[in-house]
Amino acid sequence: MSNDLWDKPIELMIESSDHFRCVGSSRDAMAFLMTSWPSKRGKSFSAARRACLAALDGKIAGATAKLAFVRAADEAGILKR
């Protein structure tokens, strides 16, 4: 298994802007996408899910999965800025 840790974790807002969750790897991102994502619809959500799976399979770089995850989080309105 390749090391899928990201260089810097992504902070997400949960439930309200007072609660945060850090996601620091493609594995963590995939778990968050499948269990805690606010809406499992949209192009960015699907792209992030595909990218995280591909990163876990070693088919793409973790940085590519991270970028897709950030785009999806931004689209969902949960990316902490």
JOFEN-V514608 format. One record per residue. N is the residue number from 1. RES is the residue in three letters. OMEGA is omega in degrees with one decimal (NA if undefined). NEAR is the number of other C-alpha atoms within 12 Angstrom. Layout:
BEGIN
<<N,RES,OMEGA,NEAR> <N,RES,OMEGA,NEAR>>
END
This chain:
BEGIN
<<1,MET,179.1,10> <2,SER,177.1,17> <3,ASN,-176.9,18> <4,ASP,177.6,31> <5,LEU,178.8,24> <6,TRP,-178.6,27> <7,ASP,179.0,17> <8,LYS,-179.9,17> <9,PRO,176.6,25> <10,ILE,177.9,33> <11,GLU,-179.7,27> <12,LEU,175.3,32> <13,MET,179.9,24> <14,ILE,175.6,21> <15,GLU,176.6,14> <16,SER,-178.8,14> <17,SER,179.8,15> <18,ASP,-178.1,12> <19,HIS,-176.8,14> <20,PHE,174.5,18> <21,ARG,177.2,24> <22,CYS,176.6,21> <23,VAL,-172.4,31> <24,GLY,179.2,28> <25,SER,177.7,34> <26,SER,178.8,41> <27,ARG,177.1,31> <28,ASP,-179.9,29> <29,ALA,180.0,41> <30,MET,178.8,33> <31,ALA,179.8,20> <32,PHE,178.2,31> <33,LEU,-174.5,34> <34,MET,-174.1,21> <35,THR,-170.2,13> <36,SER,-175.9,21> <37,TRP,-175.7,31> <38,PRO,-179.9,24> <39,SER,-177.0,20> <40,LYS,177.7,21> <41,ARG,177.0,17> <42,GLY,-178.2,18> <43,LYS,-177.9,18> <44,SER,176.9,26> <45,PHE,-179.1,32> <46,SER,179.4,25> <47,ALA,179.3,27> <48,ALA,179.5,39> <49,ARG,178.3,37> <50,ARG,-178.6,27> <51,ALA,179.7,34> <52,CYS,176.5,40> <53,LEU,179.2,31> <54,ALA,178.0,25> <55,ALA,178.7,33> <56,LEU,177.1,29> <57,ASP,179.5,19> <58,GLY,-177.4,20> <59,LYS,176.0,18> <60,ILE,-179.9,22> <61,ALA,176.9,25> <62,GLY,179.5,34> <63,ALA,177.9,29> <64,THR,177.0,28> <65,ALA,179.4,40> <66,LYS,179.4,39> <67,LEU,178.4,30> <68,ALA,179.4,33> <69,PHE,178.3,45> <70,VAL,178.2,38> <71,ARG,-179.9,25> <72,ALA,178.7,36> <73,ALA,177.8,38> <74,ASP,179.2,23> <75,GLU,-179.1,24> <76,ALA,179.2,26> <77,GLY,-179.1,23> <78,ILE,179.3,31> <79,LEU,176.7,27> <80,LYS,-179.2,23> <81,ARG,NA,13>>
END
